Amino acid sequence: MKMDIKLPIPRPQNRPIIITGPCSAETEEQVMKTAQMIVDQNLEIDMFRAGIWKPRTRPGSFEGIGFEGLKWLKKVKDTFGFKITTEVANTQHVFDALKIGIDAVWIGARTTVNPFSVQEVADALKGVDIPVFIKNPINPDLELWKGAVERIYNAGITRIGLIHRGFSKFGNTIYRNVPEWQIPIELKRTFPDMMIIVDSSHICGNRELLLEVSQTALDLNYDGVMLESHCDPSNAWSDAKQQVTPFQLKEQIIDRLQMRHSGVGDQVFHHNIEDLRQRIDAIDKELIQMMGNRMKVSQKIGEYKKQNNIAVLQPDRWNEIIDKAMQMAGPLDLSEEFISKVLKAIHQESINHQERIMQGDRKNEQVN
């Protein structure tokens, strides 16, 4: 599906896009004080954000102040000149936000995961020329994210951007939501010119990793950052651990970020790196050929297993392969996580080849 998508907001020349403000609008004083502190820090921002309706995992948590908070955002806009943005999840949210004069809206992860909800928001936005940012769904489903973009575009919205806020994952991790950088990278391959912002606050879930994650995003050619700032983070009504004061935001994060050049149109860059890219291409070609050869050997093993009625999966052998690979990974500066993912993919392909061999007789019997 070919789309004519425009930038939702202008790209600054010499700095990343900065969207900041509290996780939740709690009181008028809190919202206005946070905005004033941003001004006092001489922090140049592109949009002031605050959650008005907060979809929470469990009932009983603070679920947002509601429509009254939109009035506080409007006061921020009128007092300080900031453009304002908030999350919408249904028709009424959209109507209320438009009524107050919101400059942009975003669709949250819990909404993106549900095509019915996205369609409801899309229908409410028909005929309105407003920027819409779309966060990734909670689960790492690329097609859901693409589908949300398409639904909003089909509603006549052309100023669309992406927000990467990480993905839920079972088990222990240093992140609140694991980045899974390869997923937004693949989405950018589909929509190469679409603006993408990293929501470092929701990826990290803590203050300590905000700079690292934000810089990683800029290294990957993201357009900017969404970072939650609060006048008194430790007493925030929601997500206190991941919020910072405007002073901390500027001194500890924004002022330390390094912008990267995309390299597009830089002839010197392309000339100097061409030899290395050709070497990469040659190695990739060799890797693919080697994997093809490996599958041929795996097929022979599958034929032997079939002839001798031996199970496809051999756990002891699989553990042996993993152990040997992990021992070799360290000296080659390859992470165990990377090697594990690669080997699991190769092993699954081997199983698929051998399973097709095992099922050959059954298919022949069905044909006969």
Secondary structure, 3 states (H helix, E strand, C coil): CCCCCECCCCCCCCCCEEEEECCECCCHHHHHHHHHHHHHCCCCCCEEECECCCCCCCCCCCCCCCHHHHHHHHHHHHHHCCCEEEEECCHHHHHHHHHHCCCEEEECHHHHCCHHHHHHHHHHHCCCCCCEEEECCCCCCHHHHHHHHHHHHHCCCCEEEEEECCECCCCCCCCCCECCCHHHHHHHHHCCCCEEEEEHHHHHCCCCCHHHHHHHHHHCCCCEEEEEECCCHHHCCCCHHHCECHHHHHHHHHHHCCCCCCCCCCHHHHHHHHHHHHHHHHHHHHHHHHHHHHHHHHHHHHHHHHHCCCCCCCHHHHHHHHHHHHHHHHHHCCCHHHHHHHHHHHHHHHHHHHHHHHCHHHHHHHHC
